Amino acid sequence: MTETTKTHVILLSCGSFNPITKGHIQMFERARDYLHKTGRFIVIGGIVSPVHDSYGKQGLVSSRHRLTMCQLAVQSSDWIRVDPWECYQDTWQTTCSVLEHHRDLMKRVTGCILSNVNTPSMTPVIGQPQNESPQPIYQNSNVSNKPTAAKILGKMGESLSRICCVRPPMERFTFVDENANLGTVMRYEEIELRILLLCGSDLLESFCIPGLWNESDMEVIVGDFGIVVVPRDGTDTDRIMNHSSILRKYKNNILVVKDDVNHPMSVVSSTKSRLALQHGDGHVVDYLSQPVIDYILKSQLYINASG
């Protein structure tokens, strides 16, 4: 596969991030490494989307704190960014709504037509509006008018860096200009772009709990978008998928990360990190990055059992 025929992926992780742990970041890294190794995908961005304050989970600290901690956790990453949209809404948003927001935002800002998992788009997804004649972009006669994979990926990276994957200043989170169209400088070129939900096997298991998820939302999440699962230690993902008719139906849209590296996924647990903080346990450094720890101590978060 050439770089232009591979599926370009943005990984989206929704959650409380209360607080965000080293394990959450490792999930992004593991998922990207695995998808690249399959030879079918190029991961071009990662989005951390903290849940709204009205989610109602016990001990959930203010989104102001959680957004800042997430920013600190990804500050050294050149591809994972924090998006505040979910926190800035009037009320809690479903995971399905968050996925659809980012899909629609990509369409408006990058000029992309995003394909879903089942029906790859046959339409050029980066380019000028359909009713305009494409004009040569590269004027130098020694340069081919057709963009190379490197040029296309460079343009995609530039677009993404200016939208949902932008790192806003720590003091203030801003929305993107949804009326901008950053794809209009490109000639037509087919690139398949998908947003995939990144999750742990615990979320996969939650799909099997009757009444917990709206079935139509599950159809959209798994059927239209697709998910990448980073399983926790010893989890039988095949067994989980067999317990849900929807998961069975869209099994091919569920990518389970399989690698040879032994990552203890217990370090993903925000609950364990909070307990370590409350007990003054030095092992908190196994769960949280130092900038996040420093912020928690400075802000006096998670000091008591109530969060």
C-alpha positions as YAML, in Angstrom:
chain: A
units: angstrom
residues:
- id: 1
  name: MET
  ca: [0.00, 0.00, 0.00]
- id: 2
  name: THR
  ca: [1.18, 3.49, -0.77]
- id: 3
  name: GLU
  ca: [0.81, 6.26, 1.77]
- id: 4
  name: THR
  ca: [-2.14, 7.73, -0.12]
- id: 5
  name: THR
  ca: [-4.05, 4.43, -0.27]
- id: 6
  name: LYS
  ca: [-3.69, 3.63, 3.42]
- id: 7
  name: THR
  ca: [-6.54, 4.65, 5.69]
- id: 8
  name: HIS
  ca: [-5.68, 7.82, 7.59]
- id: 9
  name: VAL
  ca: [-6.87, 7.63, 11.18]
- id: 10
  name: ILE
  ca: [-7.59, 10.02, 13.99]
- id: 11
  name: LEU
  ca: [-7.88, 8.28, 17.36]
- id: 12
  name: LEU
  ca: [-10.47, 9.79, 19.72]
- id: 13
  name: SER
  ca: [-10.58, 8.88, 23.40]
- id: 14
  name: CYS
  ca: [-13.53, 9.98, 25.53]
- id: 15
  name: GLY
  ca: [-13.47, 9.66, 29.30]
- id: 16
  name: SER
  ca: [-13.42, 11.26, 32.72]
- id: 17
  name: PHE
  ca: [-9.62, 11.55, 32.83]
- id: 18
  name: ASN
  ca: [-9.97, 12.09, 36.56]
- id: 19
  name: PRO
  ca: [-7.01, 12.38, 36.44]
- id: 20
  name: ILE
  ca: [-5.39, 11.43, 33.13]
- id: 21
  name: THR
  ca: [-2.76, 8.74, 33.70]
- id: 22
  name: LYS
  ca: [0.39, 7.53, 32.00]
- id: 23
  name: GLY
  ca: [-1.65, 4.52, 30.95]
- id: 24
  name: HIS
  ca: [-4.09, 6.67, 29.01]
- id: 25
  name: ILE
  ca: [-1.21, 8.07, 26.97]
- id: 26
  name: GLN
  ca: [0.27, 4.58, 26.54]
- id: 27
  name: MET
  ca: [-3.04, 3.47, 25.03]
- id: 28
  name: PHE
  ca: [-2.64, 6.05, 22.28]
- id: 29
  name: GLU
  ca: [0.95, 5.01, 21.63]
- id: 30
  name: ARG
  ca: [0.17, 1.30, 21.60]
- id: 31
  name: ALA
  ca: [-2.81, 1.78, 19.31]
- id: 32
  name: ARG
  ca: [-0.80, 3.87, 16.86]
- id: 33
  name: ASP
  ca: [2.09, 1.40, 16.82]
- id: 34
  name: TYR
  ca: [-0.27, -1.52, 16.22]
- id: 35
  name: LEU
  ca: [-2.23, 0.20, 13.45]
- id: 36
  name: HIS
  ca: [0.99, 1.18, 11.70]
- id: 37
  name: LYS
  ca: [2.29, -2.40, 11.91]
- id: 38
  name: THR
  ca: [-0.80, -3.72, 10.14]
- id: 39
  name: GLY
  ca: [0.32, -1.79, 7.06]
- id: 40
  name: ARG
  ca: [-3.25, -0.57, 6.46]
- id: 41
  name: PHE
  ca: [-3.35, 2.62, 8.50]
- id: 42
  name: ILE
  ca: [-1.54, 5.88, 9.12]
- id: 43
  name: VAL
  ca: [-2.43, 7.54, 12.42]
- id: 44
  name: ILE
  ca: [-2.26, 11.29, 11.89]
- id: 45
  name: GLY
  ca: [-3.67, 12.54, 15.18]
- id: 46
  name: GLY
  ca: [-4.96, 11.70, 18.63]
- id: 47
  name: ILE
  ca: [-7.70, 13.54, 20.53]
- id: 48
  name: VAL
  ca: [-8.32, 13.46, 24.29]
- id: 49
  name: SER
  ca: [-11.91, 14.56, 25.02]
- id: 50
  name: PRO
  ca: [-12.70, 14.91, 28.75]
- id: 51
  name: VAL
  ca: [-16.31, 14.42, 29.80]
- id: 52
  name: HIS
  ca: [-18.66, 17.26, 30.81]
- id: 53
  name: ASP
  ca: [-18.96, 18.16, 34.50]
- id: 54
  name: SER
  ca: [-22.63, 17.14, 34.51]
- id: 55
  name: TYR
  ca: [-21.70, 13.52, 33.85]
- id: 56
  name: GLY
  ca: [-22.31, 13.09, 37.56]
- id: 57
  name: LYS
  ca: [-19.57, 10.65, 38.44]
- id: 58
  name: GLN
  ca: [-18.69, 10.74, 42.14]
- id: 59
  name: GLY
  ca: [-15.42, 12.53, 42.82]
- id: 60
  name: LEU
  ca: [-15.26, 14.09, 39.35]
- id: 61
  name: VAL
  ca: [-13.27, 17.31, 39.67]
- id: 62
  name: SER
  ca: [-14.03, 20.38, 37.62]
- id: 63
  name: SER
  ca: [-13.39, 20.21, 33.89]
- id: 64
  name: ARG
  ca: [-11.16, 23.26, 34.32]
- id: 65
  name: HIS
  ca: [-8.77, 21.09, 36.32]
- id: 66
  name: ARG
  ca: [-9.16, 18.00, 34.14]
- id: 67
  name: LEU
  ca: [-8.50, 19.93, 30.93]
- id: 68
  name: THR
  ca: [-5.37, 21.44, 32.42]
- id: 69
  name: MET
  ca: [-4.11, 18.05, 33.65]
- id: 70
  name: CYS
  ca: [-4.75, 16.56, 30.21]
- id: 71
  name: GLN
  ca: [-2.83, 19.42, 28.61]
- id: 72
  name: LEU
  ca: [0.10, 18.80, 30.93]
- id: 73
  name: ALA
  ca: [0.02, 15.06, 30.20]
- id: 74
  name: VAL
  ca: [0.29, 15.53, 26.42]
- id: 75
  name: GLN
  ca: [2.56, 18.57, 26.34]
- id: 76
  name: SER
  ca: [5.52, 16.54, 25.11]
- id: 77
  name: SER
  ca: [3.53, 14.75, 22.39]
- id: 78
  name: ASP
  ca: [3.65, 15.96, 18.80]
- id: 79
  name: TRP
  ca: [0.45, 14.17, 17.78]
- id: 80
  name: ILE
  ca: [-1.91, 13.87, 20.77]
- id: 81
  name: ARG
  ca: [-3.99, 16.93, 21.63]
- id: 82
  name: VAL
  ca: [-6.76, 17.87, 24.07]
- id: 83
  name: ASP
  ca: [-10.13, 19.05, 22.81]
- id: 84
  name: PRO
  ca: [-12.40, 21.06, 25.17]
- id: 85
  name: TRP
  ca: [-15.58, 20.93, 23.08]
- id: 86
  name: GLU
  ca: [-17.28, 18.27, 25.20]
- id: 87
  name: CYS
  ca: [-16.58, 20.17, 28.42]
- id: 88
  name: TYR
  ca: [-17.83, 23.44, 26.97]
- id: 89
  name: GLN
  ca: [-21.30, 22.22, 26.05]
- id: 90
  name: ASP
  ca: [-24.36, 23.08, 28.14]
- id: 91
  name: THR
  ca: [-24.72, 19.53, 29.34]
- id: 92
  name: TRP
  ca: [-23.25, 16.04, 29.10]
- id: 93
  name: GLN
  ca: [-22.78, 14.64, 25.58]
- id: 94
  name: THR
  ca: [-23.01, 11.02, 24.51]
- id: 95
  name: THR
  ca: [-19.93, 9.36, 23.04]
- id: 96
  name: CYS
  ca: [-21.83, 9.11, 19.76]
- id: 97
  name: SER
  ca: [-22.41, 12.88, 19.76]
- id: 98
  name: VAL
  ca: [-18.73, 13.58, 20.38]
- id: 99
  name: LEU
  ca: [-17.70, 11.35, 17.48]
- id: 100
  name: GLU
  ca: [-20.23, 12.99, 15.19]
- id: 101
  name: HIS
  ca: [-19.06, 16.46, 16.24]
- id: 102
  name: HIS
  ca: [-15.47, 15.69, 15.30]
- id: 103
  name: ARG
  ca: [-16.52, 14.07, 12.04]
- id: 104
  name: ASP
  ca: [-18.56, 17.13, 11.08]
- id: 105
  name: LEU
  ca: [-15.79, 19.47, 12.20]
- id: 106
  name: MET
  ca: [-13.31, 17.64, 9.99]
- id: 107
  name: LYS
  ca: [-15.62, 18.02, 7.02]
- id: 108
  name: ARG
  ca: [-16.03, 21.75, 7.53]
- id: 109
  name: VAL
  ca: [-12.48, 22.69, 8.39]
- id: 110
  name: THR
  ca: [-10.32, 20.38, 6.29]
- id: 111
  name: GLY
  ca: [-12.62, 20.00, 3.31]
- id: 112
  name: CYS
  ca: [-12.57, 16.25, 3.90]
- id: 113
  name: ILE
  ca: [-15.40, 13.85, 3.21]
- id: 114
  name: LEU
  ca: [-14.95, 11.21, 5.87]
- id: 115
  name: SER
  ca: [-15.76, 7.64, 5.00]
- id: 116
  name: ASN
  ca: [-17.09, 5.27, 7.58]
- id: 117
  name: VAL
  ca: [-15.72, 1.82, 8.27]
- id: 118
  name: ASN
  ca: [-18.13, -0.11, 6.08]
- id: 119
  name: THR
  ca: [-18.30, 2.08, 3.00]
- id: 120
  name: PRO
  ca: [-14.98, 3.66, 2.02]
- id: 121
  name: SER
  ca: [-15.56, 6.91, 0.19]
- id: 122
  name: MET
  ca: [-15.00, 6.92, -3.56]
- id: 123
  name: THR
  ca: [-14.99, 10.72, -3.52]
- id: 124
  name: PRO
  ca: [-11.75, 12.70, -3.43]
- id: 125
  name: VAL
  ca: [-11.65, 13.88, 0.17]
- id: 126
  name: ILE
  ca: [-9.12, 16.68, -0.02]
- id: 127
  name: GLY
  ca: [-9.67, 19.25, -2.65]
- id: 128
  name: GLN
  ca: [-11.39, 22.30, -3.97]
- id: 129
  name: PRO
  ca: [-15.19, 22.52, -4.03]
- id: 130
  name: GLN
  ca: [-16.70, 20.23, -6.62]
- id: 131
  name: ASN
  ca: [-17.97, 23.12, -8.77]
- id: 132
  name: GLU
  ca: [-14.55, 24.71, -9.21]
- id: 133
  name: SER
  ca: [-11.88, 23.75, -11.69]
- id: 134
  name: PRO
  ca: [-8.73, 22.65, -9.93]
- id: 135
  name: GLN
  ca: [-5.79, 24.99, -10.48]
- id: 136
  name: PRO
  ca: [-2.15, 23.91, -10.40]
- id: 137
  name: ILE
  ca: [-0.70, 24.46, -6.96]
- id: 138
  name: TYR
  ca: [2.95, 23.87, -7.71]
- id: 139
  name: GLN
  ca: [4.04, 26.47, -10.24]
- id: 140
  name: ASN
  ca: [7.62, 25.34, -10.65]
- id: 141
  name: SER
  ca: [7.85, 23.50, -13.97]
- id: 142
  name: ASN
  ca: [10.24, 21.01, -12.40]
- id: 143
  name: VAL
  ca: [7.66, 19.97, -9.84]
- id: 144
  name: SER
  ca: [4.87, 17.56, -10.64]
- id: 145
  name: ASN
  ca: [1.36, 19.03, -10.37]
- id: 146
  name: LYS
  ca: [0.17, 15.91, -8.64]
- id: 147
  name: PRO
  ca: [0.85, 16.04, -4.90]
- id: 148
  name: THR
  ca: [3.11, 13.34, -3.56]
- id: 149
  name: ALA
  ca: [2.15, 11.35, -0.48]
- id: 150
  name: ALA
  ca: [4.56, 13.43, 1.57]
- id: 151
  name: LYS
  ca: [2.94, 16.68, 0.38]
- id: 152
  name: ILE
  ca: [-0.55, 15.37, 1.09]
- id: 153
  name: LEU
  ca: [0.36, 14.11, 4.54]
- id: 154
  name: GLY
  ca: [2.11, 17.38, 5.25]
- id: 155
  name: LYS
  ca: [-1.02, 19.28, 4.33]
- id: 156
  name: MET
  ca: [-3.16, 16.98, 6.44]
- id: 157
  name: GLY
  ca: [-0.86, 17.52, 9.39]
- id: 158
  name: GLU
  ca: [-1.04, 21.28, 8.90]
- id: 159
  name: SER
  ca: [-4.82, 21.15, 8.79]
- id: 160
  name: LEU
  ca: [-5.08, 18.97, 11.87]
- id: 161
  name: SER
  ca: [-2.70, 21.15, 13.81]
- id: 162
  name: ARG
  ca: [-5.14, 24.01, 13.29]
- id: 163
  name: ILE
  ca: [-8.34, 22.25, 14.29]
- id: 164
  name: CYS
  ca: [-9.27, 19.66, 16.89]
- id: 165
  name: CYS
  ca: [-5.69, 18.65, 17.50]
- id: 166
  name: VAL
  ca: [-4.55, 22.16, 18.28]
- id: 167
  name: ARG
  ca: [-2.96, 22.72, 21.66]
- id: 168
  name: PRO
  ca: [-4.57, 25.89, 23.04]
- id: 169
  name: PRO
  ca: [-2.82, 28.05, 25.64]
- id: 170
  name: MET
  ca: [-2.97, 26.64, 29.15]
- id: 171
  name: GLU
  ca: [-4.76, 29.77, 30.40]
- id: 172
  name: ARG
  ca: [-7.61, 29.63, 27.88]
- id: 173
  name: PHE
  ca: [-9.23, 27.07, 25.63]
- id: 174
  name: THR
  ca: [-10.56, 28.36, 22.32]
- id: 175
  name: PHE
  ca: [-12.79, 26.89, 19.65]
- id: 176
  name: VAL
  ca: [-11.65, 26.57, 16.07]
- id: 177
  name: ASP
  ca: [-13.04, 28.60, 13.20]
- id: 178
  name: GLU
  ca: [-15.58, 26.14, 11.87]
- id: 179
  name: ASN
  ca: [-16.11, 28.21, 8.73]
- id: 180
  name: ALA
  ca: [-12.51, 27.81, 7.59]
- id: 181
  name: ASN
  ca: [-11.73, 25.36, 4.80]
- id: 182
  name: LEU
  ca: [-8.12, 24.35, 4.98]
- id: 183
  name: GLY
  ca: [-8.37, 21.81, 2.17]
- id: 184
  name: THR
  ca: [-9.03, 24.16, -0.72]
- id: 185
  name: VAL
  ca: [-5.37, 24.59, -1.65]
- id: 186
  name: MET
  ca: [-5.03, 20.93, -2.56]
- id: 187
  name: ARG
  ca: [-5.71, 19.31, -5.89]
- id: 188
  name: TYR
  ca: [-8.06, 16.36, -5.88]
- id: 189
  name: GLU
  ca: [-6.54, 13.30, -4.33]
- id: 190
  name: GLU
  ca: [-8.29, 10.36, -2.74]
- id: 191
  name: ILE
  ca: [-7.44, 9.94, 0.92]
- id: 192
  name: GLU
  ca: [-9.61, 7.84, 3.16]
- id: 193
  name: LEU
  ca: [-9.88, 9.45, 6.60]
- id: 194
  name: ARG
  ca: [-11.61, 7.90, 9.58]
- id: 195
  name: ILE
  ca: [-12.15, 8.81, 13.20]
- id: 196
  name: LEU
  ca: [-11.89, 5.72, 15.40]
- id: 197
  name: LEU
  ca: [-12.90, 5.54, 19.05]
- id: 198
  name: LEU
  ca: [-9.98, 4.47, 21.24]
- id: 199
  name: CYS
  ca: [-10.99, 2.58, 24.36]
- id: 200
  name: GLY
  ca: [-10.06, -0.09, 26.84]
- id: 201
  name: SER
  ca: [-11.70, -3.49, 27.12]
- id: 202
  name: ASP
  ca: [-13.77, -2.20, 30.06]
- id: 203
  name: LEU
  ca: [-15.73, 0.02, 27.68]
- id: 204
  name: LEU
  ca: [-16.13, -2.92, 25.31]
- id: 205
  name: GLU
  ca: [-17.57, -4.93, 28.22]
- id: 206
  name: SER
  ca: [-19.97, -2.10, 29.05]
- id: 207
  name: PHE
  ca: [-21.57, -2.53, 25.61]
- id: 208
  name: CYS
  ca: [-22.80, -5.91, 26.85]
- id: 209
  name: ILE
  ca: [-24.66, -4.51, 29.88]
- id: 210
  name: PRO
  ca: [-28.38, -4.40, 29.00]
- id: 211
  name: GLY
  ca: [-29.85, -0.88, 28.98]
- id: 212
  name: LEU
  ca: [-26.55, 0.92, 29.62]
- id: 213
  name: TRP
  ca: [-26.04, 2.05, 26.01]
- id: 214
  name: ASN
  ca: [-28.60, 3.27, 23.52]
- id: 215
  name: GLU
  ca: [-28.59, 0.62, 20.80]
- id: 216
  name: SER
  ca: [-28.82, 3.14, 17.98]
- id: 217
  name: ASP
  ca: [-25.74, 4.90, 19.42]
- id: 218
  name: MET
  ca: [-23.89, 1.59, 19.53]
- id: 219
  name: GLU
  ca: [-24.78, 1.00, 15.88]
- id: 220
  name: VAL
  ca: [-23.25, 4.36, 14.95]
- id: 221
  name: ILE
  ca: [-20.16, 4.03, 17.19]
- id: 222
  name: VAL
  ca: [-19.22, 0.52, 16.09]
- id: 223
  name: GLY
  ca: [-20.89, 0.35, 12.71]
- id: 224
  name: ASP
  ca: [-20.18, 3.77, 11.23]
- id: 225
  name: PHE
  ca: [-16.99, 4.79, 13.04]
- id: 226
  name: GLY
  ca: [-15.30, 1.70, 14.44]
- id: 227
  name: ILE
  ca: [-13.27, 1.24, 17.60]
- id: 228
  name: VAL
  ca: [-9.72, 0.40, 18.58]
- id: 229
  name: VAL
  ca: [-9.51, -1.60, 21.80]
- id: 230
  name: VAL
  ca: [-6.41, -1.75, 24.00]
- id: 231
  name: PRO
  ca: [-7.24, -4.72, 26.24]
- id: 232
  name: ARG
  ca: [-6.39, -4.77, 29.91]
- id: 233
  name: ASP
  ca: [-4.37, -7.65, 31.31]
- id: 234
  name: GLY
  ca: [-5.78, -11.08, 30.51]
- id: 235
  name: THR
  ca: [-9.04, -9.83, 28.97]
- id: 236
  name: ASP
  ca: [-10.73, -12.17, 26.49]
- id: 237
  name: THR
  ca: [-12.06, -9.69, 23.95]
- id: 238
  name: ASP
  ca: [-13.50, -12.43, 21.72]
- id: 239
  name: ARG
  ca: [-15.64, -13.65, 24.61]
- id: 240
  name: ILE
  ca: [-16.85, -10.09, 25.27]
- id: 241
  name: MET
  ca: [-17.78, -9.52, 21.63]
- id: 242
  name: ASN
  ca: [-19.72, -12.77, 21.49]
- id: 243
  name: HIS
  ca: [-21.99, -11.49, 24.28]
- id: 244
  name: SER
  ca: [-23.36, -8.62, 22.19]
- id: 245
  name: SER
  ca: [-25.29, -8.98, 18.95]
- id: 246
  name: ILE
  ca: [-24.13, -5.54, 17.78]
- id: 247
  name: LEU
  ca: [-20.47, -6.29, 18.54]
- id: 248
  name: ARG
  ca: [-20.82, -9.60, 16.69]
- id: 249
  name: LYS
  ca: [-22.49, -7.86, 13.76]
- id: 250
  name: TYR
  ca: [-19.65, -5.33, 13.41]
- id: 251
  name: LYS
  ca: [-16.79, -7.51, 14.59]
- id: 252
  name: ASN
  ca: [-14.69, -6.51, 11.60]
- id: 253
  name: ASN
  ca: [-14.91, -2.87, 12.70]
- id: 254
  name: ILE
  ca: [-13.34, -3.65, 16.07]
- id: 255
  name: LEU
  ca: [-9.56, -3.55, 16.03]
- id: 256
  name: VAL
  ca: [-8.00, -5.20, 19.07]
- id: 257
  name: VAL
  ca: [-4.44, -4.13, 19.75]
- id: 258
  name: LYS
  ca: [-2.14, -7.11, 19.93]
- id: 259
  name: ASP
  ca: [1.51, -6.55, 20.65]
- id: 260
  name: ASP
  ca: [4.39, -8.41, 22.22]
- id: 261
  name: VAL
  ca: [5.23, -5.72, 24.74]
- id: 262
  name: ASN
  ca: [4.08, -6.36, 28.29]
- id: 263
  name: HIS
  ca: [2.38, -3.13, 29.33]
- id: 264
  name: PRO
  ca: [0.68, -3.40, 32.74]
- id: 265
  name: MET
  ca: [-2.64, -1.77, 31.84]
- id: 266
  name: SER
  ca: [-3.43, -1.32, 35.55]
- id: 267
  name: VAL
  ca: [-1.52, 1.96, 35.25]
- id: 268
  name: VAL
  ca: [-4.49, 3.26, 33.25]
- id: 269
  name: SER
  ca: [-6.62, 3.30, 36.40]
- id: 270
  name: SER
  ca: [-7.51, 6.81, 37.55]
- id: 271
  name: THR
  ca: [-9.11, 5.26, 40.65]
- id: 272
  name: LYS
  ca: [-5.81, 3.69, 41.74]
- id: 273
  name: SER
  ca: [-3.97, 6.95, 41.12]
- id: 274
  name: ARG
  ca: [-6.46, 8.83, 43.32]
- id: 275
  name: LEU
  ca: [-6.09, 6.26, 46.09]
- id: 276
  name: ALA
  ca: [-2.32, 6.55, 45.88]
- id: 277
  name: LEU
  ca: [-2.61, 10.33, 46.21]
- id: 278
  name: GLN
  ca: [-4.95, 10.08, 49.20]
- id: 279
  name: HIS
  ca: [-2.63, 7.66, 50.99]
- id: 280
  name: GLY
  ca: [0.55, 9.52, 50.15]
- id: 281
  name: ASP
  ca: [1.75, 6.44, 48.27]
- id: 282
  name: GLY
  ca: [5.05, 7.03, 46.46]
- id: 283
  name: HIS
  ca: [3.90, 4.66, 43.73]
- id: 284
  name: VAL
  ca: [1.70, 7.46, 42.38]
- id: 285
  name: VAL
  ca: [4.62, 8.19, 40.04]
- id: 286
  name: ASP
  ca: [3.82, 4.86, 38.34]
- id: 287
  name: TYR
  ca: [0.40, 6.20, 37.40]
- id: 288
  name: LEU
  ca: [0.84, 9.92, 36.78]
- id: 289
  name: SER
  ca: [3.40, 12.08, 35.02]
- id: 290
  name: GLN
  ca: [5.29, 14.54, 37.19]
- id: 291
  name: PRO
  ca: [3.66, 17.69, 35.72]
- id: 292
  name: VAL
  ca: [0.23, 16.23, 36.52]
- id: 293
  name: ILE
  ca: [1.31, 15.32, 40.06]
- id: 294
  name: ASP
  ca: [2.69, 18.81, 40.60]
- id: 295
  name: TYR
  ca: [-0.57, 20.37, 39.42]
- id: 296
  name: ILE
  ca: [-2.67, 18.09, 41.64]
- id: 297
  name: LEU
  ca: [-0.61, 18.95, 44.71]
- id: 298
  name: LYS
  ca: [-0.64, 22.67, 43.92]
- id: 299
  name: SER
  ca: [-4.43, 22.64, 43.41]
- id: 300
  name: GLN
  ca: [-5.08, 20.32, 46.38]
- id: 301
  name: LEU
  ca: [-7.06, 17.83, 44.30]
- id: 302
  name: TYR
  ca: [-8.05, 14.31, 45.36]
- id: 303
  name: ILE
  ca: [-6.84, 14.89, 48.93]
- id: 304
  name: ASN
  ca: [-9.85, 13.33, 50.59]
- id: 305
  name: ALA
  ca: [-11.87, 10.24, 49.76]
- id: 306
  name: SER
  ca: [-14.66, 12.26, 48.13]
- id: 307
  name: GLY
  ca: [-12.27, 13.40, 45.38]
...
